[in-house]
Each structure stands twice: as C-alpha cells, then as structure tokens.
Amino acid sequence: MNDDRSHSSLLVPPSTQDWMQGVLSAKVVLVMYGDYQCPRSADVYKLIKAIKRELSAASGEDDLCFIFRHFPQTKIYPHAQRAAQAAVAAAAQGKFWLMSDTLFDHQQRLENGYLVEYANDLGLDIPQFLKELSKQVHIDRINEDIEGGMQSGVTTAPALFINNIQYTGRWKMTELMTAIVAASH
C-alpha cells in the first residue's frame, strides 16, 4: 500500500461508539464499511476475522482493532438495510458480532422471518427485537455510518481503512496481511 495522497482518509475517526473487536490503542485499526447482503463484503469480513485470529496467535497480543460500520447498498441488495437494523438491534442486547457472523453466513436468507429465526437462535429477547425492527429505532445509527462513509469517499461496500487511510489493494489474504503488517511499524 503506498501512502500517496490520492487515497481517501477516514473522516469519522474510530471511537468507542463503533462496534469493535480489539482496542482503539492497537497498532492497527481497521475500519470496514460493509453490506450484509453483498458477497464481497462477506468475503472481506471473513478474511479480516481470519487475519485477526492469525495475528493474535502469532504475537499473542491484540495488535489489530477491527471496526465494522454499515454501508447497505439498497439499490443492489434489497434486504441489506433490514439486515443492518437486525445487527444493531442485536447489538442492543450485546450480540452484535454473533449476529454479524450469522448474517454474513446466511446472506442469501435475510428476509424478516429469517432475521427473527437468527435472533431466536442467538437467544435474543424476541419481543424487544421485533419492536426495534418495526419501529426502525436504529435507522439513524445506520444512516450515520453511511454518511460518514460517504464523507470519507466510500461509494460501495466493502471499503476498508487501515489506520485511517483507505486500502486500495486486492482483497486477498497475502496483500491485506502485508498492508496490515506494514501499517503496524
């Protein structure tokens, strides 16, 4: 990853308001803008989780903070927005990452009935979950993610920022790992 200024910078800095695995003081902070119905977003999400596991196993430290932000592309993926709402509703019950894993694993089945089934499988309070979905109580939070992404030059998901600089390399394990290791030095 070269560091010329043609790359976009992340204009909404990582914060404790984000959904994260790891700590903000990590050597590398990875921010992903993703869409639960987008196959490439699912691939990148799984790739990042694999890299995070590998780095933790290799160093024994948590040198990577992974942040997920919503960027549903509703013109392409009709269930993406509702899936994002389901993830945030699950987050309200402490199950954001488990719901995200489930949504990406089952992205061909994101209709309302399936979302309730996933919530039930995760042990969520179903009446609360349904109330939050029907009243769209989390839509503003999702729209904040989208707006922040657009301000940072995101036009499509997935988009990835490594230490606030947009990653423009290939979505392959070796290339992404190299960029992450380089950013940690």
SULQUIJO-V495144 format. One record per backbone hydrogen bond with DSSP energy under -0.5 kcal/mol. CO is the residue of the C=O (numbers start at 0). NH is the residue of the N-H. If there is no record, write none. Layout:
BEGIN
co = {CO/CO}
nh = {NH/NH}
END
This chain:
BEGIN
co = {3/7/8/10/14/17/18/19/20/22/27/27/28/28/29/29/30/31/31/32/32/33/34/36/37/38/39/40/41/42/43/44/45/46/47/48/49/50/51/52/53/54/55/60/62/63/64/64/65/66/67/68/71/72/72/75/76/78/79/80/81/82/83/84/85/86/87/89/89/90/94/95/96/97/98/99/100/101/103/105/110/110/111/112/113/114/115/116/117/118/119/123/124/125/126/127/128/129/130/131/132/135/137/138/139/140/141/142/143/144/145/146/147/148/149/158/159/160/160/161/163/164/169/171/172/173/174/175/176/177/178/179/180/181}
nh = {6/165/10/12/17/19/67/21/65/25/29/64/30/162/31/66/160/33/68/157/158/70/37/38/41/42/43/44/45/46/47/48/49/50/51/52/53/54/55/56/57/58/59/62/27/65/29/66/20/31/18/33/73/75/76/77/79/82/83/84/85/86/87/88/89/90/91/92/94/93/98/99/100/101/102/103/104/105/106/108/113/114/115/116/117/118/119/120/121/123/122/125/128/129/130/131/132/133/134/136/135/138/141/142/143/144/145/146/147/148/149/150/151/153/152/32/166/30/162/164/9/161/171/175/176/177/178/179/180/181/182/183/183/184}
END
